Amino acid sequence: MARAVSVEPKKAPRLPPRWVIRTVWAAHRALYAVTGGRLGLKSATPDRFGTLRLRTIGRRTGEERKVIVGYLKDGPNLVLVAMNGWAEPAPAWWLNLQAHPDTTVELREGSREMTARVANTDEWSRLWAKSAGPWTAAFGDLDSYAALRSRKTPVVILEPRPR
């Protein structure tokens, strides 16, 4: 006699309240500022996200904006997942990059001039899978977090700008 196997759907991850997420972001930026950039950035490894400081130009104000975001390396390119703490709206840095794709990033190794673009369908699948390992190791299943949003999360590729 065959036994019925129940397949339970994946539970949605529990997110901290929005104020906690925003406080952590503010504390990270403050750590970077107080230490003159000595702390707050880390290099990416094949199994761990790094953190970089991204400079964008505001799409409405034209003013410089700075944010610290996680990244992965993909050859000479840097890969970002355009999430806003898994909140529904797109992050401002991604909206700014869409309007002004040329940017500067600050890494532990120094600054780089880059140009942003969204990953095409094939790149998205490969880079999303590449992001899943480090993300899952740090926070839990990446797809479960992405399912909290009503639309597909963009993967952003920063390519070195020719000199």
MDTraj code that builds the backbone (N, CA, C; nanometers):
import mdtraj as md
import numpy as np

residues = "MET ALA ARG ALA VAL SER VAL GLU PRO LYS LYS ALA PRO ARG LEU PRO PRO ARG TRP VAL ILE ARG THR VAL TRP ALA ALA HIS ARG ALA LEU TYR ALA VAL THR GLY GLY ARG LEU GLY LEU LYS SER ALA THR PRO ASP ARG PHE GLY THR LEU ARG LEU ARG THR ILE GLY ARG ARG THR GLY GLU GLU ARG LYS VAL ILE VAL GLY TYR LEU LYS ASP GLY PRO ASN LEU VAL LEU VAL ALA MET ASN GLY TRP ALA GLU PRO ALA PRO ALA TRP TRP LEU ASN LEU GLN ALA HIS PRO ASP THR THR VAL GLU LEU ARG GLU GLY SER ARG GLU MET THR ALA ARG VAL ALA ASN THR ASP GLU TRP SER ARG LEU TRP ALA LYS SER ALA GLY PRO TRP THR ALA ALA PHE GLY ASP LEU ASP SER TYR ALA ALA LEU ARG SER ARG LYS THR PRO VAL VAL ILE LEU GLU PRO ARG PRO ARG".split()
xyz = np.array([
    [0.0842, -0.1169, 0.0000],
    [0.0000, 0.0000, 0.0000],
    [0.0899, 0.1248, 0.0000],
    [0.0655, 0.2123, -0.0948],
    [0.1447, 0.3347, -0.1055],
    [0.1002, 0.4354, -0.0006],
    [0.1961, 0.4994, 0.0561],
    [0.1682, 0.5993, 0.1573],
    [0.1680, 0.7377, 0.0937],
    [0.0715, 0.8168, 0.1295],
    [0.0639, 0.9532, 0.0748],
    [0.1775, 1.0361, 0.1320],
    [0.2415, 1.1086, 0.0457],
    [0.3491, 1.1966, 0.0872],
    [0.2977, 1.3386, 0.0786],
    [0.3095, 1.4094, 0.1885],
    [0.2645, 1.5478, 0.1837],
    [0.3834, 1.6370, 0.1510],
    [0.3598, 1.7256, 0.0591],
    [0.4625, 1.8228, 0.0216],
    [0.4167, 1.9572, 0.0748],
    [0.4890, 2.0052, 0.1738],
    [0.4531, 2.1342, 0.2315],
    [0.5178, 2.2463, 0.1522],
    [0.4414, 2.3504, 0.1235],
    [0.5022, 2.4635, 0.0536],
    [0.6074, 2.5291, 0.1424],
    [0.7043, 2.5917, 0.0766],
    [0.8070, 2.6631, 0.1524],
    [0.7430, 2.7769, 0.2296],
    [0.7840, 2.7908, 0.3542],
    [0.7357, 2.9019, 0.4340],
    [0.8047, 3.0302, 0.3905],
    [0.7275, 3.1353, 0.3865],
    [0.7862, 3.2652, 0.3550],
    [0.8805, 3.3039, 0.4682],
    [0.9955, 3.3587, 0.4349],
    [1.0888, 3.3989, 0.5401],
    [1.0306, 3.5130, 0.6228],
    [1.0699, 3.5166, 0.7468],
    [1.0279, 3.6262, 0.8330],
    [1.1269, 3.7399, 0.8195],
    [1.0761, 3.8533, 0.7854],
    [1.1598, 3.9723, 0.7752],
    [1.1471, 4.0537, 0.9030],
    [1.2556, 4.1172, 0.9440],
    [1.2428, 4.2080, 1.0586],
    [1.1576, 4.3278, 1.0178],
    [1.1063, 4.4011, 1.1140],
    [1.0302, 4.5222, 1.0795],
    [1.1169, 4.6170, 0.9956],
    [1.0514, 4.6942, 0.9120],
    [1.1212, 4.7854, 0.8205],
    [1.2156, 4.8792, 0.8961],
    [1.1748, 4.9266, 1.0148],
    [1.2589, 5.0193, 1.0898],
    [1.3904, 4.9526, 1.1296],
    [1.3899, 4.8225, 1.1532],
    [1.5134, 4.7519, 1.1882],
    [1.6071, 4.7493, 1.0675],
    [1.5518, 4.7160, 0.9518],
    [1.6324, 4.7114, 0.8286],
    [1.6954, 4.8485, 0.8028],
    [1.6150, 4.9536, 0.8122],
    [1.6653, 5.0885, 0.7857],
    [1.7688, 5.1321, 0.8898],
    [1.7513, 5.0903, 1.0145],
    [1.8481, 5.1230, 1.1199],
    [1.9819, 5.0543, 1.0932],
    [1.9775, 4.9298, 1.0514],
    [2.1016, 4.8576, 1.0186],
    [2.1725, 4.9266, 0.9030],
    [2.0973, 4.9667, 0.7997],
    [2.1590, 5.0386, 0.6877],
    [2.2255, 5.1678, 0.7359],
    [2.1561, 5.2439, 0.8208],
    [2.2110, 5.3704, 0.8715],
    [2.3363, 5.3452, 0.9553],
    [2.3334, 5.2412, 1.0372],
    [2.4504, 5.2082, 1.1199],
    [2.5692, 5.1694, 1.0321],
    [2.5432, 5.0960, 0.9242],
    [2.6509, 5.0560, 0.8332],
    [2.7150, 5.1793, 0.7682],
    [2.6307, 5.2710, 0.7208],
    [2.6827, 5.3945, 0.6609],
    [2.7606, 5.4760, 0.7631],
    [2.7113, 5.4817, 0.8873],
    [2.7797, 5.5573, 0.9931],
    [2.9158, 5.4952, 1.0240],
    [2.9230, 5.3624, 1.0305],
    [3.0499, 5.2935, 1.0540],
    [3.1506, 5.3297, 0.9448],
    [3.1048, 5.3297, 0.8214],
    [3.1912, 5.3661, 0.7093],
    [3.2399, 5.5111, 0.7249],
    [3.1493, 5.6007, 0.7566],
    [3.1840, 5.7432, 0.7670],
    [3.2773, 5.7697, 0.8846],
    [3.2465, 5.7140, 1.0001],
    [3.3251, 5.7384, 1.1211],
    [3.4675, 5.6863, 1.1072],
    [3.4846, 5.5757, 1.0358],
    [3.6182, 5.5165, 1.0212],
    [3.6889, 5.5661, 0.8951],
    [3.6320, 5.6647, 0.8270],
    [3.6953, 5.7170, 0.7060],
    [3.7063, 5.6121, 0.5962],
    [3.6135, 5.5172, 0.5944],
    [3.6137, 5.4140, 0.4914],
    [3.6984, 5.2922, 0.5237],
    [3.7639, 5.2915, 0.6406],
    [3.8471, 5.1756, 0.6770],
    [3.7630, 5.0529, 0.7083],
    [3.6411, 5.0751, 0.7599],
    [3.5485, 4.9656, 0.7891],
    [3.4199, 4.9885, 0.7106],
    [3.3512, 4.8813, 0.6781],
    [3.2222, 4.8933, 0.6114],
    [3.2181, 4.8337, 0.4724],
    [3.3354, 4.8129, 0.4126],
    [3.3412, 4.7493, 0.2810],
    [3.4168, 4.6185, 0.2948],
    [3.3744, 4.5169, 0.2184],
    [3.4492, 4.3915, 0.2171],
    [3.4506, 4.3361, 0.0758],
    [3.5551, 4.2622, 0.0454],
    [3.5711, 4.2037, -0.0873],
    [3.4835, 4.0804, -0.1012],
    [3.4312, 4.0610, -0.2205],
    [3.3512, 3.9419, -0.2498],
    [3.4433, 3.8229, -0.2695],
    [3.3963, 3.7063, -0.2303],
    [3.4647, 3.5806, -0.2577],
    [3.3648, 3.4921, -0.3329],
    [3.4086, 3.3793, -0.3873],
    [3.3129, 3.2953, -0.4602],
    [3.1935, 3.2490, -0.3762],
    [3.2096, 3.2409, -0.2461],
    [3.1000, 3.1922, -0.1620],
    [3.0431, 3.2974, -0.0671],
    [3.0793, 3.4266, -0.0881],
    [3.0320, 3.5318, 0.0014],
    [3.0167, 3.6638, -0.0742],
    [2.9063, 3.7319, -0.0452],
    [2.8883, 3.8652, -0.1009],
    [2.9921, 3.9588, -0.0424],
    [3.0322, 4.0571, -0.1205],
    [3.1126, 4.1665, -0.0695],
    [3.0215, 4.2869, -0.0533],
    [3.0768, 4.3957, -0.0025],
    [3.0013, 4.5204, 0.0045],
    [3.0829, 4.6293, -0.0631],
    [3.0141, 4.7148, -0.1359],
    [3.0773, 4.8264, -0.2050],
    [2.9948, 4.9512, -0.1808],
    [3.0573, 5.0640, -0.2051],
    [2.9877, 5.1927, -0.1950],
    [2.9627, 5.2405, -0.3368],
    [2.8365, 5.2584, -0.3695],
    [2.7928, 5.2946, -0.5036],
    [2.7554, 5.4416, -0.5065],
    [2.8111, 5.5124, -0.6040],
    [2.7771, 5.6543, -0.6222],
    [2.6887, 5.6654, -0.7451],
    [2.5720, 5.7252, -0.7267],
    [2.4810, 5.7459, -0.8391],
    [2.4467, 5.8945, -0.8482],
    [2.3828, 5.9303, -0.9585],
    [2.3316, 6.0663, -0.9769],
    [2.1796, 6.0566, -0.9659],
    [2.1216, 6.1359, -0.8774],
    [1.9767, 6.1333, -0.8567],
    [1.9019, 6.1605, -0.9858],
    [1.8043, 6.0777, -1.0160],
    [1.7304, 6.0898, -1.1419],
    [1.6468, 6.2172, -1.1478],
    [1.6058, 6.2685, -1.0336],
    [1.5250, 6.3907, -1.0302],
    [1.6050, 6.5124, -0.9883],
    [1.6978, 6.4939, -0.8943],
    [1.7704, 6.6092, -0.8383],
    [1.9002, 6.6390, -0.9117],
    [1.9583, 6.5375, -0.9743],
    [2.0890, 6.5549, -1.0363],
    [2.2027, 6.5571, -0.9353],
    [2.1711, 6.5348, -0.8073],
    [2.2724, 6.5360, -0.7017],
    [2.3329, 6.3977, -0.6831],
    [2.4577, 6.3958, -0.6375],
    [2.5242, 6.2688, -0.6116],
    [2.4604, 6.1998, -0.4904],
    [2.4407, 6.0688, -0.5041],
    [2.3876, 5.9848, -0.3957],
    [2.4863, 5.8722, -0.3715],
    [2.4948, 5.8256, -0.2474],
    [2.5861, 5.7164, -0.2127],
    [2.5106, 5.6134, -0.1303],
    [2.5364, 5.4876, -0.1592],
    [2.4734, 5.3790, -0.0864],
    [2.5713, 5.2622, -0.0780],
    [2.5649, 5.1854, 0.0285],
    [2.6471, 5.0656, 0.0417],
    [2.5585, 4.9469, 0.0089],
    [2.6016, 4.8647, -0.0862],
    [2.5231, 4.7492, -0.1314],
    [2.6119, 4.6255, -0.1402],
    [2.5481, 4.5100, -0.1407],
    [2.6184, 4.3839, -0.1570],
    [2.6424, 4.3556, -0.3046],
    [2.7512, 4.2831, -0.3337],
    [2.7830, 4.2507, -0.4723],
    [2.8547, 4.1158, -0.4803],
    [2.8548, 4.0617, -0.6003],
    [2.9342, 3.9440, -0.6349],
    [3.0212, 3.9804, -0.7537],
    [3.1317, 3.9105, -0.7702],
    [3.2154, 3.9294, -0.8878],
    [3.1752, 3.8273, -0.9935],
    [3.1773, 3.8714, -1.1182],
    [3.1538, 3.7832, -1.2326],
    [3.2543, 3.8245, -1.3394],
    [3.3731, 3.7652, -1.3325],
    [3.4818, 3.8094, -1.4192],
    [3.5165, 3.9527, -1.3816],
    [3.5268, 4.0429, -1.4819],
    [3.5583, 4.1830, -1.4511],
    [3.4361, 4.2627, -1.4038],
    [3.3178, 4.2017, -1.4137],
    [3.1940, 4.2703, -1.3785],
    [3.1588, 4.2509, -1.2315],
    [3.0797, 4.3439, -1.1816],
    [3.0242, 4.3336, -1.0465],
    [2.8733, 4.3157, -1.0615],
    [2.8159, 4.2294, -0.9802],
    [2.6746, 4.1940, -0.9921],
    [2.6012, 4.2349, -0.8647],
    [2.4902, 4.3086, -0.8822],
    [2.4066, 4.3540, -0.7715],
    [2.2654, 4.2996, -0.7905],
    [2.1997, 4.2680, -0.6815],
    [2.0588, 4.2286, -0.6860],
    [1.9787, 4.3503, -0.6406],
    [1.8911, 4.4005, -0.7289],
    [1.8195, 4.5264, -0.7028],
    [1.6991, 4.5028, -0.6130],
    [1.7270, 4.4935, -0.4837],
    [1.6211, 4.4766, -0.3852],
    [1.6259, 4.5931, -0.2887],
    [1.5162, 4.6134, -0.2227],
    [1.5041, 4.7246, -0.1295],
    [1.4663, 4.6663, 0.0061],
    [1.5553, 4.5816, 0.0580],
    [1.5220, 4.5125, 0.1820],
    [1.4005, 4.4240, 0.1627],
    [1.3778, 4.3816, 0.0415],
    [1.2633, 4.3002, -0.0027],
    [1.1318, 4.3742, 0.0046],
    [1.1359, 4.5053, 0.0236],
    [1.0138, 4.5851, 0.0134],
    [0.9745, 4.5915, -0.1335],
    [0.8520, 4.6261, -0.1585],
    [0.7979, 4.6244, -0.2950],
    [0.8647, 4.7241, -0.3904],
    [0.8855, 4.8492, -0.3515],
    [0.9406, 4.9416, -0.4516],
    [1.0852, 4.9081, -0.4868],
    [1.1230, 4.9480, -0.6076],
    [1.2625, 4.9318, -0.6506],
    [1.3497, 5.0240, -0.5669],
    [1.4742, 4.9822, -0.5392],
    [1.5618, 5.0711, -0.4629],
    [1.5952, 5.1968, -0.5433],
    [1.6093, 5.3082, -0.4741],
    [1.6389, 5.4360, -0.5401],
    [1.7673, 5.4278, -0.6208],
    [1.8694, 5.3556, -0.5697],
    [1.9949, 5.3475, -0.6432],
    [1.9738, 5.2842, -0.7801],
    [1.8832, 5.1868, -0.7918],
    [1.8577, 5.1221, -0.9212],
    [1.7820, 5.2171, -1.0132],
    [1.6853, 5.2903, -0.9612],
    [1.6144, 5.3891, -1.0430],
    [1.7113, 5.4959, -1.0927],
    [1.8046, 5.5386, -1.0060],
    [1.9048, 5.6378, -1.0455],
    [1.9972, 5.5823, -1.1541],
    [2.0392, 5.4561, -1.1401],
    [2.1276, 5.3963, -1.2415],
    [2.0575, 5.3814, -1.3755],
    [1.9281, 5.3575, -1.3736],
    [1.8555, 5.3478, -1.5005],
    [1.8568, 5.4812, -1.5740],
    [1.8490, 5.5899, -1.4983],
    [1.8506, 5.7236, -1.5585],
    [1.9920, 5.7681, -1.5957],
    [2.0905, 5.7304, -1.5133],
    [2.2309, 5.7696, -1.5335],
    [2.3183, 5.6462, -1.5091],
    [2.3406, 5.5636, -1.6115],
    [2.4101, 5.4357, -1.5896],
    [2.5587, 5.4452, -1.5566],
    [2.6243, 5.5554, -1.5881],
    [2.7664, 5.5676, -1.5530],
    [2.7781, 5.5962, -1.4039],
    [2.8669, 5.5217, -1.3375],
    [2.8776, 5.5300, -1.1925],
    [3.0205, 5.5061, -1.1487],
    [3.0452, 5.5323, -1.0228],
    [3.1727, 5.5008, -0.9592],
    [3.1428, 5.4128, -0.8395],
    [3.2226, 5.3073, -0.8225],
    [3.2093, 5.2230, -0.7038],
    [3.3383, 5.2303, -0.6247],
    [3.3228, 5.2250, -0.4943],
    [3.4375, 5.2179, -0.4051],
    [3.4416, 5.0775, -0.3470],
    [3.5531, 5.0098, -0.3692],
    [3.5765, 4.8760, -0.3170],
    [3.6914, 4.8832, -0.2181],
    [3.7119, 4.7773, -0.1423],
    [3.8291, 4.7743, -0.0525],
    [3.9574, 4.7946, -0.1322],
    [3.9559, 4.7480, -0.2566],
    [4.0746, 4.7555, -0.3417],
    [4.0909, 4.8921, -0.4088],
    [3.9925, 4.9797, -0.3978],
    [4.0000, 5.1109, -0.4613],
    [3.8743, 5.1408, -0.5419],
    [3.8749, 5.2549, -0.6097],
    [3.7586, 5.2993, -0.6871],
    [3.7655, 5.2473, -0.8301],
    [3.6476, 5.2319, -0.8888],
    [3.6368, 5.1898, -1.0290],
    [3.5245, 5.2677, -1.0962],
    [3.5474, 5.3039, -1.2210],
    [3.4442, 5.3659, -1.3040],
    [3.3702, 5.2527, -1.3745],
    [3.2366, 5.2506, -1.3624],
    [3.1569, 5.1413, -1.4159],
    [3.0363, 5.1963, -1.4920],
    [2.9749, 5.1102, -1.5720],
    [2.8489, 5.1404, -1.6385],
    [2.7508, 5.0290, -1.6032],
    [2.6306, 5.0675, -1.5643],
    [2.5300, 4.9711, -1.5200],
    [2.4364, 4.9339, -1.6348],
    [2.3908, 4.8083, -1.6284],
    [2.2849, 4.7620, -1.7179],
    [2.2141, 4.6467, -1.6494],
    [2.0918, 4.6201, -1.6929],
    [2.0165, 4.5087, -1.6374],
    [2.0578, 4.3812, -1.7116],
    [2.0613, 4.2710, -1.6410],
    [2.0968, 4.1424, -1.7019],
    [1.9870, 4.0992, -1.7980],
    [2.0289, 4.0427, -1.9128],
    [1.9292, 3.9869, -2.0041],
    [1.8789, 3.8545, -1.9462],
    [1.7843, 3.7902, -2.0125],
    [1.7201, 3.6701, -1.9578],
    [1.8191, 3.5596, -1.9258],
    [1.9114, 3.5306, -2.0169],
    [2.0098, 3.4238, -1.9923],
    [2.1045, 3.4604, -1.8785],
    [2.1508, 3.5845, -1.8800],
    [2.2398, 3.6303, -1.7729],
    [2.1680, 3.6279, -1.6386],
    [2.0414, 3.6700, -1.6378],
    [1.9656, 3.6744, -1.5129],
    [1.9624, 3.5360, -1.4490],
    [1.9283, 3.4348, -1.5263],
    [1.9185, 3.2984, -1.4715],
    [2.0514, 3.2522, -1.4138],
    [2.1590, 3.2742, -1.4873],
    [2.2919, 3.2309, -1.4421],
    [2.3357, 3.3088, -1.3182],
    [2.3176, 3.4402, -1.3208],
    [2.3632, 3.5229, -1.2091],
    [2.2736, 3.5085, -1.0860],
    [2.1447, 3.4852, -1.1064],
    [2.0557, 3.4596, -0.9929],
    [2.0994, 3.3313, -0.9228],
    [2.1288, 3.2283, -1.0023],
    [2.1748, 3.1013, -0.9440],
    [2.3083, 3.1212, -0.8717],
    [2.3966, 3.2011, -0.9302],
    [2.5262, 3.2292, -0.8670],
    [2.5065, 3.3041, -0.7350],
    [2.4075, 3.3923, -0.7289],
    [2.3782, 3.4693, -0.6076],
    [2.3142, 3.3835, -0.4995],
    [2.2455, 3.2787, -0.5405],
    [2.1682, 3.1978, -0.4449],
    [2.2563, 3.1358, -0.3373],
    [2.3741, 3.0858, -0.3732],
    [2.4608, 3.0215, -0.2747],
    [2.5040, 3.1151, -0.1626],
    [2.5694, 3.2265, -0.1951],
    [2.6097, 3.3199, -0.0892],
    [2.4911, 3.3768, -0.0118],
    [2.3817, 3.4068, -0.0816],
    [2.2646, 3.4624, -0.0141],
    [2.2085, 3.3617, 0.0845],
    [2.1903, 3.2374, 0.0373],
    [2.1314, 3.1337, 0.1218],
    [2.2197, 3.1059, 0.2429],
    [2.3507, 3.1064, 0.2228],
    [2.4426, 3.0830, 0.3350],
    [2.4273, 3.1910, 0.4416],
    [2.4004, 3.3137, 0.3992],
    [2.3912, 3.4246, 0.4939],
    [2.2512, 3.4432, 0.5525],
    [2.1479, 3.4284, 0.4685],
    [2.0135, 3.4695, 0.5109],
    [1.9040, 3.3646, 0.4951],
    [1.9224, 3.2642, 0.4133],
    [1.8166, 3.1677, 0.3836],
    [1.7868, 3.1674, 0.2348],
    [1.6920, 3.0888, 0.1947],
    [1.6612, 3.0660, 0.0534],
    [1.6277, 3.1948, -0.0229],
    [1.7099, 3.2274, -0.1222],
    [1.6929, 3.3495, -0.2014],
    [1.5571, 3.3536, -0.2704],
    [1.5136, 3.2417, -0.3270],
    [1.3851, 3.2401, -0.3970],
    [1.2683, 3.2682, -0.3023],
    [1.2781, 3.2242, -0.1784],
    [1.1714, 3.2528, -0.0810],
    [1.1618, 3.4021, -0.0536],
    [1.2764, 3.4687, -0.0437],
    [1.2745, 3.6137, -0.0236],
    [1.2193, 3.6836, -0.1474],
    [1.2619, 3.6386, -0.2647],
    [1.2148, 3.7009, -0.3887],
    [1.0643, 3.6845, -0.4052],
    [1.0084, 3.5750, -0.3549],
    [0.8645, 3.5506, -0.3661],
    [0.7827, 3.6510, -0.2849],
    [0.8477, 3.7265, -0.1956],
    [0.7775, 3.8285, -0.1185],
    [0.7397, 3.9484, -0.2058],
    [0.8026, 3.9601, -0.3213],
    [0.7776, 4.0739, -0.4108],
    [0.6831, 4.0310, -0.5220],
    [0.6085, 4.1244, -0.5766],
    [0.5115, 4.0919, -0.6813],
    [0.5748, 4.0855, -0.8203],
    [0.6994, 4.1300, -0.8320],
    [0.7641, 4.1262, -0.9639],
    [0.9049, 4.0684, -0.9510],
    [0.9581, 4.0310, -1.0656],
    [1.0920, 3.9723, -1.0708],
    [1.1962, 4.0751, -1.0261],
    [1.2874, 4.0323, -0.9414],
    [1.3925, 4.1200, -0.8902],
    [1.5017, 4.1359, -0.9963],
    [1.5316, 4.2591, -1.0376],
    [1.6362, 4.2783, -1.1382],
    [1.7743, 4.2412, -1.0846],
    [1.8549, 4.1865, -1.1748],
    [1.9966, 4.1647, -1.1483],
    [2.0695, 4.2699, -1.2312],
    [2.1531, 4.3473, -1.1648],
    [2.2229, 4.4589, -1.2279],
    [2.3684, 4.4229, -1.2473],
    [2.4179, 4.4466, -1.3680],
    [2.5582, 4.4199, -1.3997],
    [2.6308, 4.5535, -1.4129],
    [2.7379, 4.5678, -1.3365],
    [2.8247, 4.6852, -1.3501],
    [2.9471, 4.6421, -1.4295],
    [2.9646, 4.7020, -1.5467],
    [3.0770, 4.6689, -1.6332],
    [3.1809, 4.7802, -1.6260],
    [3.3103, 4.7433, -1.6276],
    [3.4145, 4.8472, -1.6258],
    [3.3984, 4.9414, -1.7453],
    [3.4126, 5.0697, -1.7187],
    [3.4058, 5.1691, -1.8248],
    [3.5410, 5.1791, -1.8928],
    [3.5425, 5.1801, -2.0261],
    [3.6719, 5.1972, -2.0939],
    [3.7323, 5.3315, -2.0582],
    [3.8631, 5.3322, -2.0445],
    [3.9315, 5.4580, -2.0091],
    [3.9663, 5.5363, -2.1305],
])
top = md.Topology()
chain = top.add_chain()
for i, resn in enumerate(residues, 1):
    res = top.add_residue(resn, chain, resSeq=i)
    for name in ("N", "CA", "C"):
        top.add_atom(name, md.element.get_by_symbol(name[0]), res)
traj = md.Trajectory(xyz[None], top)
